[in-house]
């Protein structure tokens, strides 16, 4: 009775997302849906939200990870704070509850960047805020190379047991 569409950027491309939502509606399923759209301009609109609601959409999870412009760049996100604000504003206008998902501990993360998130968060009017501290290391990623340089890990064999990177500048 509940479907979670786990694609972390379900709405990219938006036309495909709309086809999926139409198929769910067309199948006559009586379900509740939860998914994670990204706040990238041009990848959501009023029709997307209308289809989402018709298909059974009850909650959105906005995986912005941070509300710090500096950290969005560090995470290589294809959006900025204004995009996050615009998406949150539209979710609120559409009366769709959403949670904001945070992830702290990437390189460059420190008290100052956490404070930026803390200060902007109440202005987004999200229904929930969930977060994690530390980013799981995966071989072959830029973060894995940073972790090796900093002595967090020596090689990929250490990752058979999950290891997480937390910025040394984060208190």
C-alpha positions as CSV (number, residue, x, y, z in Angstrom):
1,X,0.0,0.0,0.0
2,X,3.0,2.3,0.2
3,X,5.6,2.8,-2.5
4,X,8.9,4.6,-2.1
5,X,10.5,5.6,-5.3
6,X,14.1,5.5,-4.2
7,X,15.6,7.3,-7.1
8,X,17.4,10.2,-5.5
9,X,16.5,12.4,-8.5
10,X,13.2,10.9,-9.5
11,X,12.1,14.1,-11.4
12,X,15.1,14.1,-13.7
13,X,14.1,14.0,-16.5
14,X,10.7,15.4,-15.5
15,X,8.9,14.0,-18.6
16,X,9.9,10.4,-17.7
17,X,8.8,11.0,-14.1
18,X,5.4,12.2,-15.4
19,X,5.0,9.0,-17.4
20,X,5.7,6.9,-14.3
21,X,3.2,8.8,-12.3
22,X,0.6,8.5,-15.1
23,X,1.2,4.7,-15.3
24,X,0.7,4.4,-11.5
25,X,-2.6,6.4,-11.7
26,X,-3.7,4.5,-14.9
27,X,-3.1,1.1,-13.1
28,X,-5.7,2.1,-10.5
29,X,-3.5,1.4,-7.6
30,X,-4.6,2.7,-4.3
31,X,-1.2,3.5,-2.8
32,X,0.7,6.2,-1.0
33,X,3.9,7.4,-2.6
34,X,7.0,9.0,-1.3
35,X,10.0,10.1,-3.5
36,X,12.9,12.4,-3.6
37,X,12.9,15.2,-6.2
38,X,15.9,17.4,-6.8
39,X,15.4,21.1,-6.9
40,X,16.9,21.6,-10.4
41,X,15.1,24.3,-12.4
42,X,13.0,22.9,-15.3
43,X,12.7,19.4,-13.7
44,X,9.4,20.1,-11.8
45,X,6.3,22.1,-12.5
46,X,2.6,22.3,-11.5
47,X,1.7,19.3,-13.7
48,X,4.4,17.1,-12.0
49,X,2.9,17.9,-8.6
50,X,-0.7,17.4,-9.8
51,X,0.3,13.9,-11.2
52,X,2.2,13.1,-8.1
53,X,-0.9,13.8,-6.0
54,X,-3.2,11.8,-8.3
55,X,-0.8,8.9,-8.2
56,X,-0.9,8.9,-4.3
57,X,1.9,11.2,-3.5
58,X,1.9,12.1,0.2
59,X,5.5,13.2,1.0
60,X,8.5,14.5,-0.7
61,X,12.1,14.2,0.5
62,X,14.3,17.0,-0.7
63,X,17.9,15.8,-0.6
64,X,19.6,19.1,-0.6
65,X,22.1,17.8,1.9
66,X,23.0,21.3,3.1
67,X,21.8,24.9,3.1
68,X,25.3,26.2,2.7
69,X,26.2,27.5,-0.7
70,X,29.9,26.6,-0.1
71,X,28.9,23.0,0.8
72,X,26.5,22.6,-2.2
73,X,29.6,23.4,-4.4
74,X,31.7,20.9,-2.4
75,X,29.0,18.2,-2.9
76,X,29.0,19.1,-6.7
77,X,25.2,19.7,-6.6
78,X,23.6,20.9,-9.8
79,X,21.6,23.5,-7.9
80,X,22.1,26.4,-5.5
81,X,20.4,27.8,-2.4
82,X,17.9,29.8,-4.4
83,X,16.9,26.6,-6.2
84,X,16.3,24.9,-2.9
85,X,14.3,27.9,-1.7
86,X,12.2,28.0,-4.9
87,X,11.4,24.3,-4.7
88,X,10.5,24.5,-1.0
89,X,8.3,27.5,-1.8
90,X,6.5,25.6,-4.5
91,X,6.1,22.5,-2.2
92,X,4.5,24.8,0.4
93,X,2.3,26.5,-2.2
94,X,1.2,23.1,-3.5
95,X,0.6,22.0,0.1
96,X,2.8,19.0,-0.3
97,X,4.5,18.0,2.9
98,X,8.3,17.6,2.5
99,X,11.2,16.6,4.6
100,X,14.6,18.1,4.1
101,X,17.5,15.6,4.2
102,X,20.9,16.8,5.4
103,X,24.3,15.3,5.2
104,X,27.1,16.7,7.2
105,X,30.8,15.9,7.4
106,X,32.1,16.4,3.8
107,X,35.4,18.1,3.2
108,X,35.0,21.8,4.0
109,X,32.2,21.1,6.5
110,X,32.7,23.1,9.7
111,X,30.7,24.9,12.4
112,X,30.1,27.9,10.1
113,X,28.5,25.8,7.3
114,X,26.3,24.0,9.9
115,X,25.2,27.4,11.2
116,X,24.2,28.4,7.7
117,X,21.9,25.4,7.4
118,X,20.5,25.9,10.9
119,X,19.7,29.5,10.2
120,X,17.9,28.9,6.8
121,X,16.1,25.7,7.8
122,X,13.1,27.3,9.6
123,X,12.4,29.6,6.7
124,X,11.8,26.6,4.4
125,X,8.8,25.4,6.4
126,X,9.6,21.7,5.9
127,X,7.6,19.2,7.8
128,X,10.6,17.2,9.0
129,X,14.4,17.5,8.9
130,X,16.5,14.3,8.9
131,X,20.3,14.2,8.7
132,X,23.3,12.1,8.8
133,X,26.8,12.8,10.0
134,X,29.6,11.3,7.9
135,X,29.7,10.2,4.3
136,X,30.2,6.6,3.5
137,X,33.4,6.0,1.7
138,X,33.2,4.2,-1.6
139,X,36.3,3.2,-3.7
140,X,36.9,5.0,-6.9
141,X,35.4,8.3,-5.7
142,X,36.9,11.7,-5.2
143,X,36.0,11.5,-1.5
144,X,37.9,8.2,-1.2
145,X,41.0,9.9,-2.6
146,X,40.6,12.7,-0.1
147,X,40.2,10.2,2.8
148,X,43.4,8.4,1.6
149,X,45.4,11.7,1.5
150,X,44.2,12.5,5.0
151,X,45.1,9.0,6.4
152,X,41.5,8.0,7.1
153,X,41.9,4.9,5.0
154,X,44.9,3.2,3.2
155,X,43.1,1.2,0.5
156,X,39.8,-0.1,-0.6
157,X,40.1,-3.4,1.3
158,X,39.3,-1.4,4.5
159,X,35.8,-0.7,3.1
160,X,34.5,-4.2,3.4
161,X,33.2,-2.9,6.7
162,X,31.6,0.5,6.1
163,X,33.7,3.5,6.9
164,X,32.6,7.1,7.0
165,X,34.4,10.3,6.3
166,X,33.8,13.2,8.7
167,X,35.6,16.5,8.0
168,X,38.4,17.1,10.5
169,X,37.2,20.7,10.7
170,X,33.8,19.6,12.0
171,X,33.6,19.8,15.7
